[in-house]
Amino acid sequence: MTATHVEDHVHDQPMSEVALRSVAIEALLADKGLLTADQVQQQVNLMDGRTPADGARVVARAWTDAAFKARLLADSRSALAEMGISIPAETPHLAVVENTDDLHHLVVCTLCSCYPRMLLGRPPDWYKSLAYRARAVSDPRGVMAEFGTTLPTDTRVDVLDSTADMRYLVLPCRPAGTEGMSEEELAGLVTRDSMIGVTRLSD
Amino acid sequence: MTTISSETVRYPDGAAVRVRVGAPAHHFRTPAYIQGHTGVVDALCGTYPNPESLAHGGDGLPRQPLYRVRLRQTDLWPDYAGNPDDTLLVDVYQHWLEPA
Protein backbone atom coordinates (compact mmCIF):
# COMPACT_ATOMS: atom_id res chain seq x y z
CA MET A 1 0.00 0.00 0.00
CA THR A 2 1.28 3.46 -0.81
CA ALA A 3 1.43 5.82 2.10
CA THR A 4 0.64 9.20 0.57
CA HIS A 5 -3.06 8.93 0.05
CA VAL A 6 -3.76 7.05 3.25
CA GLU A 7 -2.15 9.86 5.25
CA ASP A 8 -4.71 12.25 3.79
CA HIS A 9 -7.36 10.27 5.62
CA VAL A 10 -5.73 10.33 9.03
CA HIS A 11 -7.95 12.07 11.58
CA ASP A 12 -8.28 12.08 15.34
CA GLN A 13 -11.44 9.98 15.13
CA PRO A 14 -11.43 6.43 13.86
CA MET A 15 -12.17 6.24 10.12
CA SER A 16 -15.73 5.43 9.09
CA GLU A 17 -16.49 2.11 7.47
CA VAL A 18 -16.99 3.82 4.11
CA ALA A 19 -13.67 5.65 4.33
CA LEU A 20 -11.90 2.42 5.29
CA ARG A 21 -13.46 0.65 2.35
CA SER A 22 -12.33 3.42 0.01
CA VAL A 23 -8.75 3.18 1.28
CA ALA A 24 -8.82 -0.62 0.94
CA ILE A 25 -10.13 -0.43 -2.63
CA GLU A 26 -7.52 2.16 -3.55
CA ALA A 27 -4.78 -0.06 -2.15
CA LEU A 28 -6.12 -3.07 -4.06
CA LEU A 29 -6.25 -1.12 -7.32
CA ALA A 30 -2.65 -0.04 -6.79
CA ASP A 31 -1.53 -3.58 -5.88
CA LYS A 32 -3.15 -4.94 -9.03
CA GLY A 33 -1.48 -2.28 -11.12
CA LEU A 34 -4.80 -0.82 -12.32
CA LEU A 35 -4.28 2.63 -10.85
CA THR A 36 -1.33 4.36 -9.23
CA ALA A 37 -1.48 6.56 -6.13
CA ASP A 38 -0.30 9.40 -8.34
CA GLN A 39 -3.27 8.99 -10.65
CA VAL A 40 -5.66 9.06 -7.71
CA GLN A 41 -3.98 12.16 -6.32
CA GLN A 42 -4.11 13.87 -9.73
CA GLN A 43 -7.85 13.23 -9.91
CA VAL A 44 -8.35 14.58 -6.38
CA ASN A 45 -6.33 17.68 -7.28
CA LEU A 46 -8.30 18.16 -10.50
CA MET A 47 -11.58 17.98 -8.57
CA ASP A 48 -10.36 20.29 -5.80
CA GLY A 49 -9.24 22.79 -8.44
CA ARG A 50 -12.76 23.19 -9.85
CA THR A 51 -15.37 25.43 -8.20
CA PRO A 52 -18.70 27.03 -9.19
CA ALA A 53 -16.66 30.14 -10.09
CA ASP A 54 -15.55 28.22 -13.21
CA GLY A 55 -19.14 27.60 -14.25
CA ALA A 56 -20.06 31.23 -13.48
CA ARG A 57 -17.28 32.51 -15.73
CA VAL A 58 -18.58 30.32 -18.57
CA VAL A 59 -22.16 31.51 -18.07
CA ALA A 60 -21.09 35.18 -18.10
CA ARG A 61 -19.15 34.62 -21.34
CA ALA A 62 -22.19 32.95 -22.92
CA TRP A 63 -24.39 35.90 -21.89
CA THR A 64 -22.07 38.42 -23.49
CA ASP A 65 -20.91 36.55 -26.60
CA ALA A 66 -23.64 34.94 -28.72
CA ALA A 67 -21.19 33.11 -30.97
CA PHE A 68 -19.47 31.59 -27.92
CA LYS A 69 -22.84 30.56 -26.52
CA ALA A 70 -23.70 28.77 -29.77
CA ARG A 71 -20.38 26.90 -29.67
CA LEU A 72 -20.86 26.07 -25.98
CA LEU A 73 -24.30 24.57 -26.56
CA ALA A 74 -23.08 22.61 -29.61
CA ASP A 75 -19.73 21.32 -28.32
CA SER A 76 -18.86 22.29 -24.78
CA ARG A 77 -15.40 20.71 -24.74
CA SER A 78 -13.92 22.86 -27.49
CA ALA A 79 -15.76 26.00 -26.35
CA LEU A 80 -14.42 25.57 -22.81
CA ALA A 81 -10.91 25.00 -24.15
CA GLU A 82 -11.14 28.52 -25.66
CA MET A 83 -11.48 29.81 -22.09
CA GLY A 84 -8.58 27.74 -20.86
CA ILE A 85 -10.84 25.25 -19.09
CA SER A 86 -9.74 21.75 -19.99
CA ILE A 87 -12.14 18.84 -19.80
CA PRO A 88 -10.05 15.67 -19.62
CA ALA A 89 -10.91 13.10 -22.29
CA GLU A 90 -11.71 10.41 -19.72
CA THR A 91 -14.42 12.48 -17.99
CA PRO A 92 -18.05 12.14 -19.09
CA HIS A 93 -19.38 14.34 -21.87
CA LEU A 94 -20.68 17.69 -20.62
CA ALA A 95 -23.78 19.17 -22.20
CA VAL A 96 -24.94 22.73 -21.48
CA VAL A 97 -28.69 23.35 -21.59
CA GLU A 98 -30.14 26.83 -21.95
CA ASN A 99 -32.99 28.26 -19.91
CA THR A 100 -35.39 30.74 -21.49
CA ASP A 101 -38.44 32.59 -20.20
CA ASP A 102 -40.58 29.67 -21.39
CA LEU A 103 -38.33 26.73 -20.51
CA HIS A 104 -36.51 25.85 -17.30
CA HIS A 105 -34.05 22.97 -16.74
CA LEU A 106 -33.28 21.21 -13.48
CA VAL A 107 -30.51 18.62 -13.07
CA VAL A 108 -30.50 15.53 -10.85
CA CYS A 109 -28.89 12.11 -10.75
CA THR A 110 -31.43 9.70 -9.30
CA LEU A 111 -29.02 6.75 -9.31
CA CYS A 112 -26.10 8.36 -7.47
CA SER A 113 -24.56 11.83 -7.59
CA CYS A 114 -23.42 12.50 -11.19
CA TYR A 115 -22.72 16.21 -11.41
CA PRO A 116 -20.89 18.60 -13.79
CA ARG A 117 -17.81 18.51 -11.55
CA MET A 118 -15.49 19.92 -14.21
CA LEU A 119 -17.40 23.23 -13.99
CA LEU A 120 -18.87 23.20 -10.48
CA GLY A 121 -16.45 21.14 -8.37
CA ARG A 122 -17.86 18.75 -5.80
CA PRO A 123 -21.65 18.55 -5.41
CA PRO A 124 -23.35 19.93 -2.28
CA ASP A 125 -24.58 17.32 0.21
CA TRP A 126 -28.25 18.02 -0.55
CA TYR A 127 -27.67 17.13 -4.20
CA LYS A 128 -26.63 13.63 -3.09
CA SER A 129 -29.50 13.22 -0.61
CA LEU A 130 -32.22 10.65 -1.22
CA ALA A 131 -34.85 13.37 -0.68
CA TYR A 132 -33.53 15.58 -3.48
CA ARG A 133 -32.97 12.66 -5.85
CA ALA A 134 -36.50 11.37 -5.35
CA ARG A 135 -38.33 14.69 -5.33
CA ALA A 136 -36.46 16.47 -8.13
CA VAL A 137 -37.97 14.09 -10.67
CA SER A 138 -41.49 13.87 -9.25
CA ASP A 139 -42.01 17.40 -7.90
CA PRO A 140 -39.45 19.75 -9.47
CA ARG A 141 -41.59 22.83 -8.86
CA GLY A 142 -42.03 21.97 -5.19
CA VAL A 143 -38.26 21.52 -4.80
CA MET A 144 -37.62 24.87 -6.50
CA ALA A 145 -40.16 26.58 -4.24
CA GLU A 146 -38.21 25.32 -1.22
CA PHE A 147 -35.11 26.93 -2.72
CA GLY A 148 -37.06 30.19 -2.97
CA THR A 149 -38.01 30.16 -6.66
CA THR A 150 -41.66 29.95 -7.67
CA LEU A 151 -41.81 29.16 -11.34
CA PRO A 152 -44.74 30.51 -13.41
CA THR A 153 -47.07 27.64 -14.37
CA ASP A 154 -46.70 28.40 -18.08
CA THR A 155 -42.91 28.00 -17.92
CA ARG A 156 -42.23 24.39 -18.89
CA VAL A 157 -39.85 22.38 -16.72
CA ASP A 158 -37.47 19.83 -18.22
CA VAL A 159 -35.84 17.70 -15.54
CA LEU A 160 -32.59 16.07 -16.65
CA ASP A 161 -31.78 12.78 -14.91
CA SER A 162 -28.09 12.13 -15.67
CA THR A 163 -28.09 8.37 -15.33
CA ALA A 164 -25.29 7.53 -17.74
CA ASP A 165 -22.36 9.10 -19.62
CA MET A 166 -23.67 12.67 -19.83
CA ARG A 167 -23.32 15.51 -17.34
CA TYR A 168 -25.50 18.61 -17.56
CA LEU A 169 -24.94 22.26 -16.69
CA VAL A 170 -27.80 24.75 -16.80
CA LEU A 171 -27.20 28.07 -18.55
CA PRO A 172 -29.47 30.38 -16.51
CA CYS A 173 -31.38 33.34 -17.95
CA ARG A 174 -29.50 36.62 -17.70
CA PRO A 175 -31.22 38.81 -15.11
CA ALA A 176 -32.94 41.99 -16.31
CA GLY A 177 -31.17 45.28 -15.67
CA THR A 178 -27.66 43.90 -16.13
CA GLU A 179 -27.03 45.35 -19.60
CA GLY A 180 -24.24 47.65 -18.47
CA MET A 181 -22.32 45.06 -16.47
CA SER A 182 -18.90 43.70 -17.40
CA GLU A 183 -18.36 39.98 -17.92
CA GLU A 184 -16.62 39.80 -14.54
CA GLU A 185 -19.48 41.58 -12.76
CA LEU A 186 -21.97 39.24 -14.45
CA ALA A 187 -20.01 36.19 -13.32
CA GLY A 188 -20.42 37.46 -9.76
CA LEU A 189 -24.21 37.15 -10.12
CA VAL A 190 -24.20 33.50 -11.15
CA THR A 191 -24.83 31.05 -8.32
CA ARG A 192 -24.08 27.35 -8.14
CA ASP A 193 -27.76 26.57 -7.52
CA SER A 194 -28.84 28.44 -10.66
CA MET A 195 -26.48 26.23 -12.70
CA ILE A 196 -28.05 23.11 -11.16
CA GLY A 197 -31.43 24.63 -11.90
CA VAL A 198 -32.99 24.66 -8.43
CA THR A 199 -33.20 28.46 -8.59
CA ARG A 200 -33.57 31.17 -11.25
CA LEU A 201 -31.48 34.33 -11.08
CA SER A 202 -34.12 36.62 -12.46
CA ASP A 203 -36.41 36.21 -9.46
CA MET B 1 -5.53 -2.00 -35.21
CA THR B 2 -8.38 -3.01 -32.94
CA THR B 3 -11.92 -2.78 -34.19
CA ILE B 4 -14.29 -1.28 -31.63
CA SER B 5 -17.66 -2.93 -32.03
CA SER B 6 -20.82 -0.89 -31.55
CA GLU B 7 -24.47 -1.80 -31.73
CA THR B 8 -26.15 -0.21 -34.74
CA VAL B 9 -28.11 2.93 -33.91
CA ARG B 10 -31.72 1.82 -34.14
CA TYR B 11 -33.85 4.83 -33.18
CA PRO B 12 -33.95 8.20 -34.97
CA ASP B 13 -34.81 11.42 -33.16
CA GLY B 14 -38.54 11.53 -32.55
CA ALA B 15 -38.96 7.74 -32.43
CA ALA B 16 -41.47 6.44 -29.88
CA VAL B 17 -39.78 4.04 -27.47
CA ARG B 18 -40.73 2.04 -24.42
CA VAL B 19 -38.28 1.53 -21.57
CA ARG B 20 -37.83 -2.17 -20.85
CA VAL B 21 -38.71 -3.60 -17.45
CA GLY B 22 -36.11 -5.52 -15.51
CA ALA B 23 -33.94 -5.73 -12.44
CA PRO B 24 -30.93 -7.82 -13.41
CA ALA B 25 -28.66 -8.95 -10.58
CA HIS B 26 -25.76 -6.99 -12.05
CA HIS B 27 -25.14 -3.23 -12.21
CA PHE B 28 -27.47 -1.31 -14.52
CA ARG B 29 -28.34 2.34 -15.17
CA THR B 30 -32.06 2.32 -15.94
CA PRO B 31 -34.00 3.68 -12.95
CA ALA B 32 -37.11 1.76 -11.91
CA TYR B 33 -39.39 4.81 -12.09
CA ILE B 34 -39.11 5.02 -15.89
CA GLN B 35 -39.33 1.29 -16.62
CA GLY B 36 -42.37 0.31 -18.66
CA HIS B 37 -43.04 3.93 -19.65
CA THR B 38 -43.20 5.25 -23.18
CA GLY B 39 -41.32 8.30 -24.39
CA VAL B 40 -39.76 9.89 -27.43
CA VAL B 41 -36.11 9.97 -28.49
CA ASP B 42 -34.94 13.55 -27.98
CA ALA B 43 -31.38 12.98 -29.21
CA LEU B 44 -28.66 10.41 -29.66
CA CYS B 45 -25.90 11.24 -27.16
CA GLY B 46 -23.31 8.98 -28.80
CA THR B 47 -22.24 5.38 -28.33
CA TYR B 48 -20.56 4.36 -25.09
CA PRO B 49 -19.06 1.24 -23.55
CA ASN B 50 -21.83 -0.77 -21.91
CA PRO B 51 -21.64 0.10 -18.18
CA GLU B 52 -23.21 -3.23 -17.24
CA SER B 53 -20.16 -4.95 -18.66
CA LEU B 54 -17.61 -2.40 -17.39
CA ALA B 55 -18.90 -2.64 -13.82
CA HIS B 56 -18.10 -6.35 -13.72
CA GLY B 57 -14.67 -6.37 -15.29
CA GLY B 58 -15.85 -6.65 -18.90
CA ASP B 59 -14.64 -4.68 -21.91
CA GLY B 60 -17.94 -2.81 -22.41
CA LEU B 61 -18.25 -4.10 -25.96
CA PRO B 62 -20.22 -3.86 -28.07
CA ARG B 63 -20.65 -0.16 -27.32
CA GLN B 64 -24.27 0.86 -26.81
CA PRO B 65 -25.97 3.87 -28.38
CA LEU B 66 -27.13 6.21 -25.60
CA TYR B 67 -30.31 8.22 -26.09
CA ARG B 68 -31.81 11.16 -24.26
CA VAL B 69 -35.43 10.08 -23.93
CA ARG B 70 -38.24 12.52 -23.19
CA LEU B 71 -41.10 11.31 -21.00
CA ARG B 72 -44.16 13.26 -19.91
CA GLN B 73 -44.30 13.94 -16.18
CA THR B 74 -48.05 13.32 -16.14
CA ASP B 75 -47.41 9.82 -17.51
CA LEU B 76 -44.81 9.07 -14.85
CA TRP B 77 -46.70 10.47 -11.87
CA PRO B 78 -50.51 10.23 -12.06
CA ASP B 79 -50.96 13.02 -9.49
CA TYR B 80 -48.35 15.35 -11.04
CA ALA B 81 -49.36 18.89 -10.16
CA GLY B 82 -47.20 21.03 -12.48
CA ASN B 83 -47.65 22.15 -16.08
CA PRO B 84 -49.02 19.19 -18.14
CA ASP B 85 -46.26 19.91 -20.69
CA ASP B 86 -43.47 19.37 -18.12
CA THR B 87 -41.12 16.58 -19.15
CA LEU B 88 -38.33 14.41 -17.85
CA LEU B 89 -35.23 13.84 -19.97
CA VAL B 90 -33.30 10.72 -19.04
CA ASP B 91 -30.33 8.98 -20.63
CA VAL B 92 -31.07 5.37 -21.58
CA TYR B 93 -28.87 2.83 -23.39
CA GLN B 94 -30.34 1.23 -26.50
CA HIS B 95 -30.62 -2.30 -25.11
CA TRP B 96 -33.07 -0.98 -22.51
CA LEU B 97 -35.40 0.40 -25.21
CA GLU B 98 -37.94 -1.22 -27.52
CA PRO B 99 -40.17 0.27 -30.22
CA ALA B 100 -43.46 1.66 -28.87
Chai-1 contact restraints between the chains, C-beta under 6 A:
chainA,res_idxA,chainB,res_idxB,connection_type,confidence,min_distance_angstrom,max_distance_angstrom,comment,restraint_id
A,T110,B,P31,contact,1.0,0.0,6.0,A-B,restraint_1
A,S138,B,W77,contact,1.0,0.0,6.0,A-B,restraint_2
A,R141,B,G82,contact,1.0,0.0,6.0,A-B,restraint_3
A,T153,B,N83,contact,1.0,0.0,6.0,A-B,restraint_4
A,R156,B,N83,contact,1.0,0.0,6.0,A-B,restraint_5
A,R156,B,D85,contact,1.0,0.0,6.0,A-B,restraint_6
A,R156,B,D86,contact,1.0,0.0,6.0,A-B,restraint_7
A,V157,B,D86,contact,1.0,0.0,6.0,A-B,restraint_8
A,D158,B,T87,contact,1.0,0.0,6.0,A-B,restraint_9
A,D158,B,L89,contact,1.0,0.0,6.0,A-B,restraint_10
A,V159,B,L88,contact,1.0,0.0,6.0,A-B,restraint_11
A,L160,B,L89,contact,1.0,0.0,6.0,A-B,restraint_12
A,D161,B,V90,contact,1.0,0.0,6.0,A-B,restraint_13
A,T163,B,R29,contact,1.0,0.0,6.0,A-B,restraint_14
A,T163,B,V90,contact,1.0,0.0,6.0,A-B,restraint_15
A,T163,B,D91,contact,1.0,0.0,6.0,A-B,restraint_16
A,A164,B,R29,contact,1.0,0.0,6.0,A-B,restraint_17
A,A164,B,L66,contact,1.0,0.0,6.0,A-B,restraint_18
A,A164,B,D91,contact,1.0,0.0,6.0,A-B,restraint_19
A,D165,B,Y48,contact,1.0,0.0,6.0,A-B,restraint_20
A,D165,B,L66,contact,1.0,0.0,6.0,A-B,restraint_21
A,M166,B,C45,contact,1.0,0.0,6.0,A-B,restraint_22
A,M166,B,D91,contact,1.0,0.0,6.0,A-B,restraint_23
